[in-house]
Amino acid sequence: MALIVQKYGGSSVADAESIKRVAKRIVDTRRAGHDVVVAVSAMGDTTDELLDLANEVAPIPAPRELDMLLSSGERISMALLAMAIHSMGFEARSFTGSQAGMITDSQHGAARIVDVTPVRLREALDEGAIVIVAGFQGFNRDTRDITTLGRGGSDTTAVALAAALDADVCEIYSDVDGIFTADPRVIPKAQKLDHIGSEEMLELAANGAKVLYIRAVEYARRHGVLIHARSTFSSSEGTYVLGEGMKNPRGAEGAAAMEEPIVAGVATDFGQAKITVAGVPDVPGKAAEIFKIVAKSGANVDMIVQNVSATGRTDISFTVPKADSAAALKALAGEQTEVGFQNLVHDDQIGKLSVVGAGMRTHSGVSAVLFEALSAGGINIEMISTSEIRISVVLRDTDLAEAARTVHTAYGLDGDAEATVHAGTGR
């Protein structure tokens, strides 16, 4: 008997029929002799609808009350899922994040998990029940308030539960069959991977791949949790995310492909904006001033490029998530006189293309393939950033999809048939 943690996203529990389908999968796992703990998201687009409603009644909703509102979506889906399991003749008990012992810091809207004390969950499992937990939410001991974990919080909930309960595997279910060499909605001939290293998965998640969220992958790597990314809509094996020292659970079948590919995948990100601070005095300390201001605004900087100095001034360009760009621009504009730059330029018509692979460490010519493919396609590069196992470039957003297909083909990642996408957006 194994202890299996499963997570189901919003598209997997979008309506009553979907909930019953998920309930059957959970019951089948229990019938196979396994203990089951489930983390569940809000139904469909419930979270977005609740956010829209909050913004209609208050231009800037109070963070504490917003968390109270948003956490209700998962409570609805957990109760309905438990009811569906009961109707199939199996005992199921639903728990909110606080009841499940999900302890967080006090940051509303983006809380981080500081401890998990799953006492009630363990008691329910020992009594033979299937456990259903509301994802995305927790509880702060000091304020005694409900908190939410931010986007991807249900993935993080599932991994944290798997770590605390010492589960054998954490299965993350979505509407695609696993982790692919690229988003199959952008590149139909993307291939499903049997396994991928956690380091590569972190890079893909950080650079636009949506099938797993970066916080969940980070938590899993830190706590030694085996992730199995699967589809709600099929029974086929998905993709295992292997941390350091982990073996592929497929055994000999997976071992045949264990040598690292040069490139594991291509990620695309349409959610970036570029800010150029033009005419910065080319003297020591100015870059530090600029990025301290950006940091205080709460914006997360990704790529940075500084031009060659001309007439004692230079331009510094950097990318941030589109959602952070307005705050960063406002903060910089407020300090223009102090820093001494000439003007700001904002560009939100960009896209980021990233090529990721652990094999880059030991193979030469990887960057040459990327740049030659983009050149052959007539696609201009605006910014470049690299790490040991990643190359990222910024392009025009209108070129991004075609660039991704061209690069995917250039690295020999195309499959023979088109990938199956069952529904929704990859979550």
CORMO-V269074 format. One record per backbone hydrogen bond with DSSP energy under -0.5 kcal/mol. CO is the residue of the C=O (numbers start at 1). NH is the residue of the N-H. If there is no record, write none. Layout:
co->CO nh->NH
co->CO nh->NH
//
This chain:
co->2 nh->4
co->2 nh->35
co->3 nh->168
co->3 nh->169
co->4 nh->37
co->5 nh->171
co->6 nh->39
co->7 nh->173
co->8 nh->41
co->9 nh->12
co->9 nh->13
co->10 nh->13
co->10 nh->44
co->11 nh->14
co->15 nh->19
co->16 nh->20
co->17 nh->21
co->18 nh->22
co->19 nh->23
co->20 nh->24
co->21 nh->25
co->22 nh->26
co->23 nh->27
co->24 nh->28
co->25 nh->29
co->26 nh->30
co->27 nh->31
co->28 nh->32
co->29 nh->34
co->30 nh->33
co->35 nh->4
co->36 nh->131
co->37 nh->6
co->38 nh->133
co->39 nh->8
co->40 nh->135
co->43 nh->46
co->45 nh->49
co->46 nh->50
co->47 nh->51
co->48 nh->52
co->49 nh->53
co->50 nh->54
co->51 nh->55
co->52 nh->56
co->53 nh->57
co->54 nh->58
co->58 nh->61
co->62 nh->66
co->63 nh->67
co->64 nh->68
co->65 nh->69
co->66 nh->70
co->67 nh->71
co->69 nh->72
co->70 nh->73
co->70 nh->74
co->71 nh->75
co->72 nh->76
co->73 nh->77
co->74 nh->78
co->75 nh->79
co->76 nh->80
co->77 nh->81
co->78 nh->82
co->79 nh->83
co->80 nh->84
co->81 nh->85
co->82 nh->86
co->83 nh->87
co->84 nh->88
co->85 nh->88
co->85 nh->90
co->86 nh->89
co->91 nh->130
co->93 nh->132
co->95 nh->134
co->96 nh->100
co->97 nh->102
co->98 nh->101
co->101 nh->103
co->101 nh->117
co->102 nh->139
co->103 nh->114
co->103 nh->115
co->106 nh->108
co->107 nh->110
co->112 nh->105
co->115 nh->103
co->117 nh->119
co->118 nh->122
co->119 nh->123
co->120 nh->124
co->121 nh->125
co->122 nh->126
co->123 nh->127
co->124 nh->129
co->125 nh->128
co->130 nh->93
co->131 nh->38
co->132 nh->95
co->133 nh->40
co->133 nh->135
co->134 nh->137
co->136 nh->149
co->138 nh->147
co->139 nh->104
co->139 nh->141
co->140 nh->144
co->145 nh->140
co->147 nh->138
co->148 nh->111
co->150 nh->153
co->152 nh->156
co->153 nh->136
co->153 nh->157
co->154 nh->158
co->155 nh->159
co->156 nh->160
co->157 nh->161
co->158 nh->162
co->159 nh->163
co->160 nh->164
co->161 nh->165
co->162 nh->166
co->162 nh->167
co->163 nh->166
co->169 nh->5
co->169 nh->171
co->170 nh->172
co->170 nh->228
co->171 nh->7
co->171 nh->173
co->172 nh->230
co->173 nh->9
co->174 nh->232
co->175 nh->422
co->175 nh->423
co->178 nh->180
co->179 nh->193
co->181 nh->266
co->183 nh->186
co->183 nh->187
co->187 nh->190
co->188 nh->419
co->189 nh->415
co->191 nh->181
co->194 nh->240
co->196 nh->242
co->197 nh->201
co->198 nh->202
co->199 nh->203
co->200 nh->204
co->201 nh->205
co->202 nh->206
co->203 nh->207
co->204 nh->207
co->204 nh->209
co->205 nh->208
co->213 nh->217
co->214 nh->218
co->215 nh->219
co->216 nh->220
co->217 nh->221
co->218 nh->222
co->219 nh->223
co->220 nh->224
co->220 nh->225
co->225 nh->227
co->226 nh->170
co->227 nh->241
co->228 nh->172
co->228 nh->230
co->229 nh->239
co->230 nh->174
co->231 nh->234
co->239 nh->229
co->240 nh->196
co->240 nh->242
co->241 nh->227
co->241 nh->243
co->242 nh->198
co->243 nh->246
co->248 nh->251
co->250 nh->253
co->251 nh->255
co->252 nh->256
co->254 nh->257
co->255 nh->258
co->261 nh->359
co->262 nh->360
co->265 nh->356
co->267 nh->354
co->269 nh->352
co->271 nh->322
co->272 nh->350
co->273 nh->320
co->274 nh->347
co->275 nh->277
co->275 nh->318
co->276 nh->278
co->276 nh->345
co->277 nh->316
co->278 nh->342
co->278 nh->343
co->280 nh->314
co->281 nh->283
co->283 nh->286
co->285 nh->289
co->286 nh->290
co->287 nh->291
co->288 nh->292
co->289 nh->293
co->290 nh->294
co->291 nh->295
co->292 nh->296
co->293 nh->297
co->294 nh->299
co->295 nh->298
co->299 nh->301
co->300 nh->321
co->303 nh->319
co->305 nh->317
co->310 nh->313
co->312 nh->282
co->313 nh->310
co->314 nh->280
co->315 nh->307
co->315 nh->317
co->316 nh->277
co->317 nh->305
co->318 nh->275
co->319 nh->302
co->320 nh->273
co->321 nh->324
co->321 nh->325
co->322 nh->325
co->322 nh->326
co->324 nh->328
co->325 nh->329
co->326 nh->330
co->327 nh->331
co->328 nh->332
co->329 nh->333
co->330 nh->334
co->331 nh->335
co->332 nh->335
co->333 nh->336
co->335 nh->339
co->336 nh->340
co->336 nh->341
co->343 nh->278
co->345 nh->276
co->347 nh->274
co->349 nh->397
co->351 nh->395
co->352 nh->269
co->353 nh->393
co->354 nh->267
co->355 nh->391
co->356 nh->264
co->356 nh->265
co->357 nh->360
co->358 nh->361
co->359 nh->362
co->359 nh->363
co->360 nh->363
co->365 nh->369
co->366 nh->370
co->367 nh->371
co->368 nh->372
co->369 nh->373
co->370 nh->374
co->371 nh->375
co->372 nh->376
co->373 nh->377
co->374 nh->379
co->375 nh->378
co->378 nh->380
co->383 nh->394
co->385 nh->392
co->387 nh->390
co->389 nh->357
co->390 nh->387
co->391 nh->355
co->392 nh->385
co->393 nh->353
co->394 nh->382
co->394 nh->383
co->395 nh->351
co->396 nh->399
co->396 nh->400
co->397 nh->400
co->397 nh->401
co->399 nh->403
co->400 nh->404
co->401 nh->405
co->402 nh->406
co->403 nh->407
co->404 nh->408
co->405 nh->409
co->406 nh->410
co->407 nh->411
co->408 nh->413
co->409 nh->412
co->419 nh->421
co->420 nh->177
co->420 nh->422
co->423 nh->426
//
